[in-house]
Amino acid sequence: MEKRNNAYQLELKEMTLKNGDEGTKSLRLNFDNHDDLFHILEVIRSKQIFENKETATEFALGLKLFTEVMLKNKDNPLFEDLRPAISDFMKKLKSL
């Protein structure tokens, strides 16, 4: 049976640089993820782990993008040492 994923598009745009200049760069990324990212964002926000909802969104999105790359590249030795810690971290996060 074919495994289905959710398809997403993420747009990243420089707004203002730290030196005060207006940003000029942008990036559009198409990717897939086995989870419903919007549901995950709602769950992380509702846990109130962070005071700021934008921080919760950054955290959830970054974590899901990173862990999906790890899953898709599970045999890559780059993740070998990190895998047990991420597994423990995800269990802790889900228990909150």
FIBA-430735 format. One record per residue (C-alpha): residue number from 1; chain; x, y, z. Coordinates in steps of 0.1 Angstrom, whole numbers. Layout:
+-----+-----+-------+-------+-------+
: seq : mol :    xx :    yy :    zz :
+-----+-----+-------+-------+-------+
: NUM :   A :     X :     Y :     Z :
...
+-----+-----+-------+-------+-------+
***
This chain:
+-----+-----+-------+-------+-------+
: seq : mol :    xx :    yy :    zz :
+-----+-----+-------+-------+-------+
:   1 :   A :     0 :     0 :     0 :
:   2 :   A :    13 :    34 :    -9 :
:   3 :   A :    20 :    57 :    20 :
:   4 :   A :     3 :    91 :    16 :
:   5 :   A :    16 :   124 :    29 :
:   6 :   A :     2 :   158 :    32 :
:   7 :   A :    16 :   184 :     7 :
:   8 :   A :    26 :   218 :    19 :
:   9 :   A :    41 :   250 :     5 :
:  10 :   A :    61 :   273 :    27 :
:  11 :   A :    71 :   309 :    17 :
:  12 :   A :   100 :   326 :    35 :
:  13 :   A :   106 :   363 :    28 :
:  14 :   A :   131 :   387 :    42 :
:  15 :   A :   113 :   417 :    57 :
:  16 :   A :   140 :   438 :    73 :
:  17 :   A :   176 :   429 :    79 :
:  18 :   A :   194 :   436 :   112 :
:  19 :   A :   213 :   465 :    97 :
:  20 :   A :   180 :   482 :    89 :
:  21 :   A :   180 :   474 :    52 :
:  22 :   A :   149 :   462 :    35 :
:  23 :   A :   150 :   425 :    27 :
:  24 :   A :   151 :   414 :    -9 :
:  25 :   A :   153 :   376 :    -8 :
:  26 :   A :   125 :   351 :    -8 :
:  27 :   A :   121 :   313 :    -9 :
:  28 :   A :    92 :   291 :   -18 :
:  29 :   A :    95 :   255 :    -6 :
:  30 :   A :    72 :   226 :   -15 :
:  31 :   A :    74 :   196 :     8 :
:  32 :   A :    54 :   168 :    22 :
:  33 :   A :    49 :   155 :    58 :
:  34 :   A :    32 :   125 :    72 :
:  35 :   A :    15 :   147 :    99 :
:  36 :   A :   -12 :   173 :    97 :
:  37 :   A :    10 :   203 :   104 :
:  38 :   A :   -19 :   227 :   111 :
:  39 :   A :   -32 :   203 :   137 :
:  40 :   A :     2 :   200 :   153 :
:  41 :   A :     5 :   238 :   154 :
:  42 :   A :   -28 :   240 :   172 :
:  43 :   A :   -18 :   213 :   197 :
:  44 :   A :    16 :   230 :   205 :
:  45 :   A :    -1 :   264 :   209 :
:  46 :   A :   -27 :   250 :   232 :
:  47 :   A :    -1 :   234 :   255 :
:  48 :   A :    12 :   269 :   262 :
:  49 :   A :    48 :   257 :   265 :
:  50 :   A :    58 :   292 :   254 :
:  51 :   A :    42 :   326 :   264 :
:  52 :   A :    42 :   338 :   228 :
:  53 :   A :    20 :   319 :   201 :
:  54 :   A :    45 :   329 :   174 :
:  55 :   A :    73 :   312 :   193 :
:  56 :   A :    52 :   281 :   196 :
:  57 :   A :    45 :   282 :   159 :
:  58 :   A :    83 :   286 :   151 :
:  59 :   A :    91 :   257 :   175 :
:  60 :   A :    65 :   234 :   161 :
:  61 :   A :    72 :   241 :   125 :
:  62 :   A :   110 :   238 :   129 :
:  63 :   A :   107 :   206 :   149 :
:  64 :   A :    83 :   190 :   124 :
:  65 :   A :   105 :   200 :    94 :
:  66 :   A :   136 :   187 :   111 :
:  67 :   A :   122 :   154 :   123 :
:  68 :   A :   106 :   146 :    89 :
:  69 :   A :   140 :   150 :    73 :
:  70 :   A :   154 :   126 :    99 :
:  71 :   A :   126 :   101 :    92 :
:  72 :   A :   132 :   103 :    54 :
:  73 :   A :   169 :    98 :    59 :
:  74 :   A :   169 :    73 :    88 :
:  75 :   A :   200 :    55 :    75 :
:  76 :   A :   221 :    87 :    73 :
:  77 :   A :   249 :    85 :    99 :
:  78 :   A :   246 :   123 :   105 :
:  79 :   A :   215 :   116 :   127 :
:  80 :   A :   229 :    85 :   144 :
:  81 :   A :   238 :   102 :   177 :
:  82 :   A :   208 :   125 :   177 :
:  83 :   A :   181 :    99 :   171 :
:  84 :   A :   178 :    86 :   207 :
:  85 :   A :   177 :   121 :   222 :
:  86 :   A :   150 :   132 :   197 :
:  87 :   A :   130 :   101 :   205 :
:  88 :   A :   131 :   109 :   242 :
:  89 :   A :   124 :   146 :   235 :
:  90 :   A :    93 :   137 :   214 :
:  91 :   A :    80 :   114 :   242 :
:  92 :   A :    84 :   142 :   267 :
:  93 :   A :    67 :   168 :   245 :
:  94 :   A :    38 :   145 :   238 :
:  95 :   A :    33 :   138 :   275 :
:  96 :   A :    29 :   175 :   283 :
+-----+-----+-------+-------+-------+
***
